[in-house]
Amino acid sequence: MRLSIANTARLLALTLCSLLVGTAYSADTDTQSVDAIVDAGGRAVETGRPVYRSIGAALAAAPADGDTPFLIFVRGGHYREKLVITRPNVTLRGAGRDKTVISYDAYSGARIPGTEETWRTSGSATLIVRATNFRAEHLTIENSFDFLGNDALAADDPQKVHHSQAVALMTDTGSDRALFRDVRLSGYQDTLYVNAGRSAFVNSVVEGNVDFIFGAGTALFLDSDIVSRKRARTDGKFSGYVTAPSTDIERPFGLVFVRCRLLKETGVKAGSVALGRPWHPTTDFNDGRYADPDAIGASVFIDTYMDDHIVADGWTTMRGTSRDGSKSTVFRPDNSRFFEYRSRGPGAANNPARRQLDEPRAEQFTPVAVLGDWRPLD
């Protein structure tokens, strides 16, 4: 039996409510049920569970090939760590989204300590997931690079960094079924790099400004706040871009937003942020190095509130590397998979530049359809 979009929405709401009720959270988590505790102050706790001073040390204690969940409770505090998840079935549970903060300040053009190489965009992430069944709950992951300070400098200022991409979270090769619930992902340019596997973000916050949700992976955003942050200076029409998907043409779903809210920081001007632009990554092929023609980006917004910072045309173009090495190739949004359904708010519009899904097509973007045999909301 085919569900109407209204019934689908009600089913989604009931599913989410049961999820939240069934996992009601308190900062006073039952430490008897966890496998490891992280406490930056090294406070002893009488639980019989090992206590670590860093998240990295607790991650190293997880089984290398564990097939059952390994739960790490991270007490409130600020943890300056750069982390890579390489072991499956790990859960990081914080003491609260504003209480447990994981932060690092790497950026694309910065040198990797002890080497002559730079981090580049993918290496800059504060937390990189390269294993299956990772979960994060009730915490913040941020990239604290001073983007605004750098953005304020003139282009010819010798102190200005020209490779300022700074990722907070990346789902990398090896990642699949990554769930983020009640998390804040904070940065500016390239905050969230979902580049592999399937991931879901529930009741969470993602904040940034330039292409701050991007990549080739499949990601579902459910009942979450997507916050555009200000720029120190802007040249031209746009101050930011919410998404920059590089979804492969063979992948049916890319970035899917359901019942989300596109909000803005104070200082972000009306009509200055695009919903997205098509990113075709520069890729090595047998006949040269140029923009990947099969990266037909997919960004879809369903039942989403949009504040007035969203531009009337919704989407915009993006340049890519041509075969001669120049950036002369222009990719257009109408050649990508960019769609909306029942957008609302002052930033919503219905015009030829903003293609709308009809009801039968919108019904295909349920969590079950997007995430396949992975059912994190059950």
Stockholm file with secondary structure:
# STOCKHOLM 1.0

chainA/1-378         MRLSIANTARLLALTLCSLLVGTAYSADTDTQSVDAIVDAGGRAVETGRPVYRSIGAALAAAPADGDTPFLIFVRGGHYREKLVITRPNVTLRGAGRDKTVISYDAYSGARIPGTEETWRTSGSATLIVRATNFRAEHLTIENSFDFLGNDALAADDPQKVHHSQAVALMTDTGSDRALFRDVRLSGYQDTLYVNAGRSAFVNSVVEGNVDFIFGAGTALFLDSDIVSRKRARTDGKFSGYVTAPSTDIERPFGLVFVRCRLLKETGVKAGSVALGRPWHPTTDFNDGRYADPDAIGASVFIDTYMDDHIVADGWTTMRGTSRDGSKSTVFRPDNSRFFEYRSRGPGAANNPARRQLDEPRAEQFTPVAVLGDWRPLD
#=GR chainA/1-378 SS CCCCHHHHHHHHHHHHHHHHHHTCCCSSCCGGGCSEEECTTCCCCTTSSCEESSHHHHHHTSCTTCSSCEEEEECSEEEECCEEECSSSEEEEESCTTTEEEEECCCTTSBCTTSSCBCHHHHTCSEEECSBSCEEEEEEEEECCCHHHHHTSCTTCTTCCSCCCCCSEEECTTCBSEEEEEEEEECSTTCEEECSSEEEEESCEEEESSSCEEESSEEEEESCEEEECCCSCCCSSCSEEEEEECCBTTCSCCEEEESCEEEECTTCCTTCEEEECCCCCEEEETTEEEECTTBCCEEEEESCEECTTBCTTCBCCEEECCTTSSSCEEECGGGSEEEEESCBSTTCCCSTTSCBCCHHHHTTCSHHHHHTTCCTTC
#=GC SS_cons         CCCCHHHHHHHHHHHHHHHHHHTCCCSSCCGGGCSEEECTTCCCCTTSSCEESSHHHHHHTSCTTCSSCEEEEECSEEEECCEEECSSSEEEEESCTTTEEEEECCCTTSBCTTSSCBCHHHHTCSEEECSBSCEEEEEEEEECCCHHHHHTSCTTCTTCCSCCCCCSEEECTTCBSEEEEEEEEECSTTCEEECSSEEEEESCEEEESSSCEEESSEEEEESCEEEECCCSCCCSSCSEEEEEECCBTTCSCCEEEESCEEEECTTCCTTCEEEECCCCCEEEETTEEEECTTBCCEEEEESCEECTTBCTTCBCCEEECCTTSSSCEEECGGGSEEEEESCBSTTCCCSTTSCBCCHHHHTTCSHHHHHTTCCTTC
//
